[in-house]
């Protein structure tokens, strides 16, 4: 009898622990935000904070009209102060559990992301694995874009990250790189207004990828164009499938190659009196519909192009003193003593002394079609 009573008690406890919310009251008390947008404030030293929240009723087709999201903006001396200003005008408690993305304007990013990182470390309700992107212009303005293929703007920005066309940087990755004295990078967006045929010629706000923004010492240092940004993404292992086009015969001939299985090999080769040397090899396989005779030409031009893109990208990161490939970590792993001698001024060592050997190892196969 005592055994049955103990068993019943254990089952009762398990049921209680698995019940979750006792009622829908907890859901009704929260304001779920899906995006955070940071801009430089109008007053010196202030931050302008915007949050986007989805309106549940309007996400259900036929129940309501209008946009299924709202954007709320407030300014403050810092991020917690701005959040407090937003919270005091709301009837529900802000809930960070559904945050998908953080967008920082380039103007704000040039001042440094140190405060933002500190806030993320102290705010337990938000995931460090949240995707982060930068944007040319006001972040609060891009938050009000019209999503064409998704339900919410935050979904669009998340897709820019997860589709692996460029970088899928997270706050955690950027924070770790920053704390380690490395540089970091994130996908850079742009936006504008254009006419939409389905909306009677009216203009709608759209957004797209313009390149990659590079950060050093937690602040925005410069921008890489699409080709250079793709090279850095390849070097960081962020690529999935990419199409590259090459031309020859003075532009009369061209071919497009769908590259798959993209990866990179980074090697620390040691240090001499001139500085540390790193070898970077970009690897991939490509599918192509063409004659076998052209393959050698296409392969040579393709490898030459990706090497040149990486050379230009690294030349820019050196100028900015931003080790976005985190080669310093590679040096620390392979040669701790040499790393100890330069870690405190690694940005300057990278800028003035780092050298690179860049190669490509791409295989092209003919399958008759690209799948």
N, C-alpha and C positions, 0 to 999 in steps of 0.2 A: 504493500500500500504506500509506504514511504517512497519507494522507488518510482511508482507512478506519479506521485505528487511532485517529486523533483523533476521528472520528465515533463510534466504539464507546465511547471514553472519555467523551465528552460525554453519550451516552445512559445510560451506567452511572451517572454522577454525578446525572443527572436522576431516574433510578429510585430511587437512594438517598434523595434529598431528598423524594420523594413517598411514601415507604413509611410515614411516621408512626411509630407505636409498633412496635418490633421484636417485642414480645410483649404479652400481656395483663398482664404483671407491673406495668406502670405504673398501669393502672387498678385493680388489686387493692391497690395501696399507698396509694390516696387515699381520703379521706372527703369526699364531695361534699355540701356544704351548700347549701340553696336559700333560706334565710331567716335574717336577723339581727334580733334583738329586743333593744332596749335599755331598761333600767329604772334607776331610782335605787336604789343599794345600800342595804342595811339600816344600814350604818355610814356616818357622815358622810364625804362626799367620795368614797365608793366608787360604782362602776358595776356593775350586775348585767347580765351578758351571756348571752343564750340563742341557740343556733343550732338550726335544724331541718335534719335530713338524711333523705333518702329511703332506704329499705331496698329495694334492687333486687330481691331474691328475692320480697318480698311484693307488689311491683308486678305480678308475673306471676301472673295468675289461676290459682288452683288449687294453687299450689306452697306456700303458707303462709297461716296465719290471723293475725288481729290487724291493728293499724294499720300501714300501709306507711311510716310515718315515725317518727322519734324526736326528742325535744327534750332538749338538754343545756344546763345552766345553771351558771354560775360567776360569782363576784364578784371584783373587783380594784380597785386604786387608779386604773386607767385601762383603756381598751379593750385595748391590747396585753397588759397584765398579765392581764386576764380571759381572753383568748384563750390565753395561755400556760398558765393553769390548766386550761383545757379540753384543750389538746393533750397535756399530760403524762399524762393518764389515758386517752389513746386509743392504740390499736395501729396506727392509720393516720394519715397526714399530712393535715391539713385542706386542702381544695382549694376555692378561692373561685370557680372558673370557672362554676359553675352557680347562683350567687346571683341570685335574681330580685327580691327585695324587702328593704327595711329598714323595720322598724316601731319607732317610738319612743313610749314612754308619755308622756302629757301631763305627768306629774310630772317625768320626766327632761327633757323639752323645755323646761320653765320654767327650768331651770338653765342652758340654753344648749347649742347643738349644735356649738360651736367645736371641742371635742376630737374629735367624730365626724368633722367635715370634715377636720381635720388628719390623722386616721388614714386616711381615704379617699385623701387626696392622696399619702400615703407608702406605701400598700399597692398594689403593682403588680398583684396577682393578681385584683383586683376591679374591675368596670366602674363608671365614674362615672355611666353611664346607668341604673344600678339604680333601680327605682321606690322612692319613700319615702312612707310614710303615718304618721299618728299615731293613737293609740288611747287612749280613756278607760279607766283601770284599768291592770292589769299587762299589759305586752306579752307576757311569757312565758306568761300564761294564755290569751291569744287564739291563741297558737301551737299550742295543743292542741285547737283546735276540731275538730269533725267536718265534713269537707268533704262536702257533699251532691251537688253537680254536678261536682266536680273530684276528682282523685285525692289531692291534697295540699293542706294549708292554704295554703302559699305560692302555689299556683296560684290559689286563691280571691282572695287579696289582690292578686295581679297583675291578675286580671280586673277588680277594682274600679277599677284604673287605666286599663287599655287599652280598656274599654268606653266611656270618655269620658262617663260620667254626671256626673262631677264633675271633679276635676283628675287629671292623669296626671303629677304632679311627679316629677322625678328628682333624685338627689343632685347631679348636675352643674348643673342649672338653679338649684337652691337655693344652691349654692356660688357660682355666678357672680353671682347677685343679691346675696348677702351680701358678696362681695368688692367689689362696686360700690357698696355703701352703700344698697342697696334693701332692701325687705322681700320676703318670699316666703310662699307658702301651700301647704298640702297637704291632701288628703282626710283627714277625721277619721272614725275608726271607733268603734263601740261593740260590746259583746258581752254575751251573757247565756245562760241555760239555758232550754230549753223542751222540751215533750214532742214526740216524733216518732212519728207513727202507725205507721210501719213497724218501729219498735223496741219493740213491746209496751208503749207508754206510757212508756218510759224517757226521761229528759231527756238532751239533747245540747247541746253548746255551739254557738252560732251567732254570726255577726257581720254587721254592716250599716253603711251609711254614715249618719252623724248630721249632717254639715256639713263645714265647712272650718276648719282651724286657721290662724291668721295669726301670722307671725313678724316680729320687728323686732330688729335688733342680734343676730341668731342665736338669739334666745330666743322662746318662745311668749308672745304678748301677749294673745290672746283667740280666741274662737270665733265664726264666722258660722253662722247656721242654714241649713237646706237652701235656702230661697229666695234668701238673700243670697249663699250659696256658689255657687249656679248663676249669679247675676249676675256674680260675679267670674270664674267659669270662662268665661262668654261673653265677657267683656272681654279675657280672655287668649287667646281663640281655641281653647279646649280642648273646646268642645262638638261633638257630632255631631248626633244627633236627640234632641229633647226634647218632652215633652207638657206644655202649659200649659192650665189650666182657668180660665175666668172666669165670674162670676155677675152677673145683673142682674135687674130687676123684683123687688127685695127678696129675692133668692135663689130666686125661683120659676122662673127660667130660667138655664140654664148651657150652656156649650159647651166642648169640648176641642179644642185645635189641636195637630197634630203639626208642630213646627217643624223645618225642614231648612235646609241651606246657611247655617248660623249663622256669623256673623263679626262683628268689631267694628272700628270705625275710631277711632283715637286721634290727636288733633291737639293740638299745643302752640300756643296762640294768642297767646303773649307774656306780658309781665309789666308791671304798673303798680305804683303805690305800695302797693297792697293785697296784692300777691303774684302768683305765676304762675297762669295760667288754662289749663285743659285742656278740650277738647271730646271727649266720648265718645258715639259713635253705635252702638247695637246693631242689627245688621241680620239679617234672616232671611226665609225663605219658609215659609208654612204651608199644610197641607192640611186641609180641613174639609168635612164633609157637613152642609150646612144650606141654608136658603133664601137667596137673594141679598140680600133685604131686611135680614137680620140681620148680614150681613158687616160693615157699617160700625160697628155697635154693638160687635161682637166685637173688631174691629181696634182701635178706640179704647180699649176696656177692657184689651186685651192690652198695647198699647204703654204705657198708664198703669201697668200692673202691673210690667212689666220695668224701667221708669224708676224707679219707687218702690223696687223691690228694690235697684237699683244705688245709689240715693241713700242708703239705709240702710246698705248694705255699705261705701260709701266714708266715710260719717260715722264708722263704727266704726274703719276703718283709720286715719282721721285722728286719732281719739282715742288710738290706740295708737302713732302715729308710724311706721306700717308701710306703705310705698309698694308694695303687692303688685302693682299694674299696671305697675310700673317706669316711671312717668311721668318720673322724673328722667332716665332714659336718653334718653327722647324729647326732653326739654329740652336735654340735652347735645348731641344730634345737630343740633338746629335752632338753638340759641343757645349756643355754647361759652363765650362771655364771661360770660353771665349764670349759666351753670352753674358756672363757676370761682369766682364770687363767693359761692356758697352750698353747694357740694358737701360741704364739711367738716362742715356741720351741717344736711344735707338733711332728716334725720328731723324736726328741730324746725321747719324751714321748711314741710315737708309738713303737720305737725300744726297749725300756727298760721296759715298763709297760703295754702295751696293752695286753689284754687276750681275748680268743675266746671260745665260745661254738659253736661247729659245728654239725649240724644235717642234715639228708636227709629225704625227704618224697616223695617216688616214688611209683606210682601205676602201676602195670603190668596188661594188659588185653590180652586175647586170642581172636584173630579175625580170625584165620585160615590162614591169610596172612598179609604181611606187605605192606601197600599202601602208 
